[in-house]
């Protein structure tokens, strides 16, 4: 159950603001202002241009947000749950706005 209260709303809006400032657009070619790390080919988990890669497979943040929503839906009501649910809800909504939201192709992270 989604618990919507002030904590949820504040975190939802803070996450929205972070996404607007960090990415600015919803195209896969947009480079973020923050979280712009590079990684070598031997790393199993890395962040490249704001995208999470696990074994060179791009994991979309809407998938992570959906998993977090499902996981936290079983917890009892608390302010912490509301905060996490606000962040995860915005991650799902924002992630589904990207043009590559359903792309499952593997990409090779390179050292920039």
N, C-alpha and C positions, 0 to 999 in steps of 0.2 A: 504494500500500500504506500502510495506517495504521500508523504506528510508535508503539506504546504503551509509554511508559517513565515515569520519574519526572517529567520535564519536561512531558510530555503531561498527566499526572494533576494536577500542580500548576496548570497553566494552565486545565485543564478546571474544577477546583474553584474557582479564583479567578474565572473568568468566571461560573460558577454563582452565587457569592456576590455578584458585581456585579449580576447580573440580579435576584436576590432583593431586594437593598437598593434598587436603582434603581427597579424597577417594582412589586414587591410582589404583583402579580396578572397574570393573563394575559387581560385583556380589552382590546379596542382603545380603550376609554374611559379607561384608567388613564393618569395623567400621571406621568412619571418625576420623580425628585428631582433628577437631574443630566441633562445633555444636553437641556435644555428651552429651546432657542433658537426664535426666531420669524424669519420671513423675509417679505419682500414678494412681490408677485405677479410682479415682473419677474425674479426670480432663477431661474436654470436648475437649480442644485443647492442644496438647503438642508435643514436639519434643523428639524422642527417637532414639539414634544412628543415628542422621542425617535425620531421616524420620519424616514427619509431620503426626500426627494422629488427626483426628477429630472424637470424639465419638468412639474411638478404631478402626476406619477405616483408613487404610494407604492411604494417598493422595500423588500420585506420582508427582515429580516436573515437569515432562513433561506435565501433565495435567494443572498445574498452569501456566506454560509457555505458553501453547496454549491459555488459557483464557486471559492472559495478552496481548498476540499478537492480539487476536481478539478485546479486549477492546481498546487498544491503536491504532489500525488501523484506528479508526474513528477520531482521533485527527489531528489537523493541523500539518504541518511539523515544527519541532523544534529540537533543540539539545537534549532536555530532552527526547523527543520521540525516537530519535535515540539511546540514551543510554539505555533506558528501552527495546527497541526492540532488541538490541544486547544481553542483559542479557537474555531475554525471549527466543530468538532464540537458544542460546547455551543451555539453560535449557531443551528445547524440544529435541534437538539433543542428549545431554548427557543422558537425562532420557530414551530415547528410546534404548540406548545401554545396559541398565541393564537387567539382566536375568529375573527379576520379573516385567517387565514393564507393563504387562497386568493383573497382579494378583490383584484380588479384595477381597481377603479373609480378614476377620477381624482378628486383632491380639490384644492381651491383653498386653498393656504396663505394665511393672513391675518395681518396685523400685530396682535399682542395688546397 
